[in-house]
């Protein structure tokens, strides 16, 4: 639904496939969603006049990547996000909030793959971009803080992780999007993991 709202002039078959893939994705039907995202990508590549600069295609790559993350297909997920990142950089450049967003998504998959050093490098790169473009207190800044905190949790540095989670929570408490409470809940959940890690 969210993709269809951003891109309202889709061909009926494309819109139907997007909605079905996204519905299966959100319901946890990852195998079915994976098949549909593959079909959708093939369709978009065939329809697009300039696939190297097609923002919808970039978004679908990222959605598909997170299905693959759920399926523990990390290398394919990384490949998909890198394809999305290439498109976004061509559209918006190296230093843009949308570029930071995709880089942080890439960091999350590297973290799931247990490549903590690369995850930390990417998350800090995303955070630096957010700060450079002066999007302070933006949700993407909070998400970068969350990712960095998660890396430090995995590296058994819970106190350092808490610093980043607290920064994320501060931003999210001032955020007014419809997913505000979901985002706040996600950060509290991560803070809870820190508590369990330090509990006697």
N, C-alpha and C positions, 0 to 999 in steps of 0.2 A: 504493500500500500504506500509506504513512504516514497519509494522510487517513482511510482505512478503519479504521486502528487507533485513531485518535482518536475517530472517530464510528462505533461498532460496530453501531448499530441502524438502519442504512440499509436502504431498500427494495432488494431484490435487483437490480433493473434499474439503480438509481442506483449501487450499489456496483460493478456490472459496468462501467458507463460510466466511473466514476472510475478503476478499475484500468486499463482500456484506454487512457484519455487519459494517465494518469501513465506507463504503460509506453512509449507512443509518445513522450512528452515526454523521458523519460530515455534512450531509444534514438536521439534526434535526428530522429525522424519528425515534424518540427514542423508541417508542413501538415496531416497527419492529426490530430495532437494538437489543433491549432487548431479543426478541425471538431468534434471530440468535446467540447472544452471549451465551445464555443458551445452544443451540444446540452445539455450538463450544466447550464449556467447557466439555460437556458430551463426545464429540468426542475425545477431547484431553486426557481426563481422561482414556478413553477406549484404546487409542493408546499408551499412554506414558508408557515407561518401568519403570520410576521412577517419578511419578507425584509430589512427595515432593521436587524434585530438578529440576523441569521443568520450565526453564525461560520463555519460550513462554507462558505457562499456567499462570505464574505470570503476564505477560504483559496483557493478555486477561482479567484476573481478574480486573486489574486496569482500562482498557478501559470500561469494563462492569460497574464498580463502578461509573464511571463518567456519564454514561448513566442513571444510577439509581439516581445519584445526580440531573441530569436535570429533572428527573421525581419525585423529592422530596421523593424518597425511600431511605432516608438517612441511616437507620439502616442496610438495605441490602448492601448499598454501603460501609459502614464501615466494615461489615463482609467480603466483597470481598477484600477490600484493606488489611485487616489483613491476609487473606489467601495468598495474594501476598507477603506481608512482611515476613511471615514465610518461604516462598520459598527462597526469596532473602537473608535472613539472613543465611539460611543453605548453600547457594551457596557462599556468599561473606563475611559473618560475620556481627557483630553488627556495625562495624566502616568502612563503605565503601560508596562511593558517590552514588551508586545505592540504598543502604539502606536509605540514607538521602532523596533521591528522593521520595521513596515510603512513607516514614514517612511524608514528606511535603504534599503529595497528601491526606493522611489521615487527616492531619490538616485542609485542605480545606473543606472536607466533614463535619468535626465537626463544623467548622465555619458556614457552611450552615445550620446546625442543631441548631444553636444558642447556642452551648456549647463553648463559647469563651475561657474559662479558659483552657479547654483541647486542643483547637486549638492552643492557644498560647504556651502551654507546648510542644506540638509536633513540631510546627514550630521552636521553639528555640532549641529543640533537633536536628532537621535536620540541622540547622545552625551550631550547635556545632560540629556535625560530619564532615560537610564540612570543617570547620576550622581545625579540628584535623587531617584530612587526607591531609591537605595542598592543598586543591583545591580552593585556594583563587582566586577570580575573575571568578570562574566557573559559568555557567548559573544557576546551582542549588542553588548556594549561593544567586544569585539575586532573584530567585523564593521564597526562604525562607524569604528574606527581604520583598518581596511583601506580603506574607501571614501574617507576623507579622504586617506589616503596615495596612493591612485590619482589623486585629483583633483590633488594636488600634483605627481605624476609628469607628468600631462598638461600642467600649467602650467610644466613645466621647472624644478621645484624639487625635485630628487632628494634632497638632504640632508634637507630638511624632511619629505619623504615617508618617508624611512628611519626617522625618529623615530617616526612613527605605526605603521609596520610592526613595529618593534621592540616597541612597546607591545602590539600585537596578538599577536605571537608569545609574549610573556611570559604573557599570559592564556591563550592556547591550549595552552601547555605544561602548565598546571595543570588544564586542562579534561579531564573524564573521560567524555565522551559517546562513543558508538560511532563517530562520524565525526571523532574527535580527529585522527587522522593525515592524513585528507583536508584538514581545516581548516589544520593546520600546513603541509602541502604547498602549499596555496593561498597562504599568506603568504610562504613561501620563494620561490615562483614570482614573486610581486610584487617581492620584494627583488632577485631576479635581474634583473628589468626595470630596476630602479634602477642595478644594476651596469653593465648594457649601455649605459645612458644616459650614464654618467660615464666609460666606458672610452675610453682614447686610441685 
